[in-house]
Amino acid sequence: MTFSVKAMSGPILRVAFALMGLLVVVGLVAPFIDATRYSDLIRRELESSLGRRVDFDSAAFSLFAGPGFSLENVTIYEDPRYGLEPFAYVGTLEARVRLDKLLLGKIQFASLRLVDPSLNLVKRNDGTWNVVELVDRLSVPRTMPLSLFPAVEVSDARIDFKFGTRKTTFYMTQTDISIYPESSGKLYIQFSGSPARTDRAGIGFGHLRGTATWYLNPPTPSANQLEANVTLDPSDLSELTTLFEGYDLGIHGTVSSQARIAGPANALRLTGELRLQDVHRWDLLTSQGEDWHIRYRGDIDVLAHSFDVETRPWRAGERTPVLLEVHTTDFLTQPEWTVLAHLIDIPAENLLPLCKRMGLAAPDGLALGGTLQGEVGYSNSAGFRGGATIRNAVATLPNLPPIRAPLARIAISGSSIHFDPATIETPDKGTLEASGDYYPATQRIVTTLTAVEVKLAPLRETVSKWFGEPSALLAFSDGTVTGEMIYNHQGSDPASWSGQLQIKDGSLQPDGLAVPLRQFNSRVLFEDSTLDLPRFSAVVDGLAIRGEYHFNKHAKHPERLRIELPALDLARLQTALDPALRAQGIWARLRFGRREIPAWMKALNLDGDVTVDRFTAGDADAGSLHARLLWDGAAVQVTSLQLNSPSGRVHAHGSINLSGFAPLYRFTALASGFPWKGGLLGCDARFESKGLGADAIQNLRANGTFTATDVDLSPTNTFQIATGSFSVSFQQGWPNLQISQIQADDGDDDWEGQAASQSDGRLILDLQHAGHQRRVIGTLDPSPVVAPPLSKVAQQ
């Protein structure tokens, strides 16, 4: 008996292998067998199954996917009730036939597989969907509880949604769907795909997958019509915001979720869990290691295209610091969505890391304290809305007084977040308050600081640490400040300041001035490109001054300065301006190389106006002085200089060159009305000198013309008028005066000649008239010549 079984097993195996080989060969050859003669029969059966007209280019037999046909370039037209655009364009449609019907010589399709199709899912105004009716036609009850093969299978599809004749912006791409009908009248569905937008390039935003059971004939309207488990695979948060908004909101991170959906179509219940990781602004680095796990529940109305979702605690009775509500309408057409956050006693220090990742600028070492509560919402149509309060709010920086507020209020409206005033502690009796606005869309920060009798030095330190130092206060120290400052900063742009302040008893150290301005009092008005001190007073080296200062970055001469002094001495002026007039450093003292122009001088472009009531040079009283000048870098142009002394008047203009190791002066002056030798002297002269103090006198060179009237050069030499040309220098340590082209009238005759000064102070004139020689010996001393007594004249 055993022998006979073994003997039979060999032929049986050979027959089985032969049949299997034959089956493989037939399966490989079947696709190449033209089934065109069955095209009409196939088309009629497809149209009967789908209830729609069908066209295709070619047909071939298929065996491995089940006995059936493979159709190429298939167009499935739409039922006219749902529109004129075809329901589907299919690259390849694999139609599997029923074996029981095939044995009877009939063709009836058991399932359809659509490869790389483009589908249009249409909803009519009465709420019916073309796809629901189509699936219902294809999902006739099976004899088995669950079919081993799907009735409809879709591979790598694009699915568009239409409402009436209007196609929505949203579609699904790379979609796979398998539908398994059961004899009980329900469908088991497997699906995966990526949602996308027609107005955005890309292959999709996020990836969804899951399973669902669809009850085509629920026993009651309130019974579950759908039961589904949906998974959102880890996706970039910016992709999902782009999906709903059409653009990247600038918030990046990773989001994933698992959800359970069940209920009737108009009241689906949603429960699930959401996970957020590494949430940050697009241009900032991620913060690894911080994850948020959120449980949620909600309701979905598929017919109305709306859903509501809210977060909930992980355990019953547990209190969570943040509860979120999400409301969405028209999610397939024009999504309107709102997120509302309920904040319940959140520690303020927990908000700082998130704010930094969202791009809110914060100083190094910042610490927050207090508890936050309130409601904050955001909608894609109205932006931010809501408000919150921080109790016992405190913000600190290392080595600085803290900012405190027993109750700090935050109001959120539209595109801005407003912070009500909070008090900054100061070491003195003054008060300092800070309030502000933040604009998330543009990352703009506007902060208002209000000071009342606050010490200037600690104010500068506090403000510079929190916001950066305002340029209007850079040169000030000491004193007190009252007024308002506004800080404005947006994105990567430089911060700007504006405001109005009253500075009292301050100190100011301008660039180029050797001594500070003390007891400084003035209003200070400033903006991003302007600074105004409309009326200031101060004390400089014991001298009281008044004036005004204006700066406008866009003006031809950005700086405008007017100064009034009751008195000023030339030596004290040179001492005060020593950093500007004298080159500094060892190389300057050695006269090696060229002077290095300070940065502040290179940037200087000043229109100045100086008035001195009493100007002196040593013991000499020069009277009142008024000067107009243009100071541009190392070049000073004195456009007008007027000196009204008790002895006469001088009108001059010229330049001062500060590019060398010592100042170089070039001036043209017109002097008149100076008393000399009992008469009056005037001149039109050009001066040039170099250096400071005694050096400037020694290097002085001058030349020009003069006019003298009614002068007594000696007791016997009086001239009604005398004119001529002159040159003078002090190189040898005394006034070396040379006079030429003298024309003198003594009342009787006209004399011509020349003159020269001597080292002992004498002035010798050699004159001639009609061949007669005349020598006049006088002095440079301007005092008139006094005739000697007659007795002495007689003795001589």
C-alpha positions, 0 to 999 in steps of 0.5 A: 500500500505504501509503495503504491502511494509513493508511486502515484505521488510522482506523476501527480506532482509532475502534473501539478507543476506542469499546470502551474507552469502553464498557468504562469505562461498563460498569465505572462502571455495574456496581457499581449492577447488583444481583446478588442473584439470584446470591447463592446461587451466590456464597455456595455458591462462597465456602463451598466455597473457604473451607470455612466458612459465609458470609453477606452483606447485598448483592451487586453486579457489579465490573469494574475490580478484575477481573470479579467481585462486591462483597459488603457486610457479610460474615460468614465463620463459623469452622470448628467445630474452631477455635471458635464466634466467626466468623473474620471480619467484613468491610465489603466483600469483593471476589471476582474470578472466573476468566475461563476458568471464566466463559466456560464459564458457571461461577463460580470465584473467583480471588482475594478482597480483604477491605476493613476486616475484623476477623479472628480467627487461632486456634491449637488445642491441637494447634498448628494455625492456622485461617489456615494451613489457610484459606490452603492452601485458597485457594492451589491451584497456579497454571498460572503460576510467579507470579500477577499478582494475590494470591489473598488481599488484606487491607486496613486490617484488625484481626487478633486472636489466639486460643489455644483459646477465649482471646483474647490482649491483643495484636492487629494494627491497620491491617494490609495483607496480600497473598498471592501463591501460586506453582505451586511450592507457596510463597507470596509475602507482602507485609505491613504493620501496627502491633502494639497491645494491647486494654488500651491506647488508641491506634492502635498501637505502632510500625509493621512492614512487610516481605515473606516467602516461605512454603514450604507443603511444604518438602522436609525438616523442616529446610529453610526454611519461612519467609524474611522481611525485616522493617522496624521503621520509626522508632518511639518506644521508649516505644511498644514498652515499652508494647506488651510491658509494658502501660505506659510504663516512662518511657524515651523515644527512637527505635528502628528495625530491619531484620531477616532471618528464615529457617528452619523454624517451630520454629527460625527464624534471626534476623539484623539491625541495630537503631538507637537515637536520643536515649534519655532519661527521659520528663521530660528533654530529648532529647540530639541527635546520639547514635545507637547502631547494634547488630547482632544475631542470634537464634532464634525458635520460632513454635510455642513463642512464644519467641525469643532474641536477642544482639548481636554485633560489627560485624566478626569478631574485634572486641571490643565493650564491651557485649554484650546478650542478650534472652530472651522466652517466650510473646510472644503471650500473657503475655510474659516477657522478660529483657535481659542486658548483658555489660559489658567494660571500659567507660570509666566516663566513657561512662556518665555521659551515659546516666545523666543522660538516665535521670534520675540526679541528678548535680552540675554538673562531675561527672567519672568515671574507671575501667573497668566490667565485669560483668553486668546484667540486667532482666526484666519479672517480677523487675526488675534483677539482676546486679553490676559492678565499677569498677576504679580508680574516681574521681569528681571535682567542681571544687575538691573532693577526689575520691572514689576506690576501687581496686575499687568494687562495684555490686550490682543486686537487684530494684528497687535498685542498691547501691554498696559503700563508696568512700573520699573523699579528705580533706586531713587524717588523717580518713577519709570513706566513701560508699556508697549505693542507687539505686531506678530505679522511684522515682528514689530515692537513698540515700547513707550517709556514714561519717566518722572524725575528719574536719575539719568545715569541709572535710566541709561543703564536700565534702558540700554540693557532692555532695549539698547541705548537711545542715541539721544542720551549717549552723550549725557550723564548725571541729572534727572529726566522727565518725559517719554521715549518710544522704542520701535524695532521691526524684524532685522531692521535697526531699532529706532527711538523717538520722544520728548524729554526734559533734562535737568542739571545734567552733564554733557560731554560733546565730541571735540570739547575738552571740558564738559557742559555741566548744569545742563538744562533743556528740552530734548525732542528726538526721532529716528533722524532728528534731534532738537534742543530748542533752548538749553543752558549750561556751564562750561569751565565756569562760564554760563552759556545758552543756545539751541541745537538741531540735528537732521540727518537728511539736511545739507548740514545735518547739525545746526548749533547756536551758542550765546556766551556772556564772556569768553577769553581766547586762551580758554576757547583754545583750551576747550577746543584742544581735542579738535584743534590739536592732533593727539598721540605720540606721532602727533607730538613727534610730527611723524606722518599725517594727522589721523582725523578722529571719527567724530570729526570725519562725521561732523557737518555743522552749521554754527552760530556763536555770539559772545558779549565780551570777547577778550585776548589776555588783557585786551578787551576785543568787545562783542563777537558774532561768528557764522561757520560751517564745520565739515570734517577737518575743514572749518569755513568761517563765513562771517565774523564780526568784532565790535570792540570799543576801539573799532570794528572788524568784518572777516571771513576765512577758513581753518584747516584741521587736517595737519598737526596744527591748525592752519588759518587763512582769513580776509578782514576789513577793519575800520575805526581803530584809534591810532596816533590821535586819528583813525586807522582802517585796513583791508588785509589777508591773514595766515597763521598756523598753530596755537597760542604763542605759535599762532602769533609767531607764525602770523603773516598779514598783508593788505592795504590801509587808510589812516586819517588825522594821525600824529606820527610825531609832534611835527609830523601830522597827516590828514590822510595816509594810505598804502600797502603793508605786510607784517610778520612776527617770525623774529619775535617782534612786529616786523611791519613793512609799508609801501606805496605810501600816499600821505597828505599833511595839509600842504603837500602830498608825500610818497614813500615807504616805512618799516618797523624796528625791533625796538618798536620804532616806525621809520617813514621815508617820504619825498615830495618834489625832490625833498626828502622827509624822515618821520620817526614814530612808534607802533604804539597806538597812543597819540604823540604828546608834544614836549614842553616848550622849554625843552623844545627851546633847549633842543 
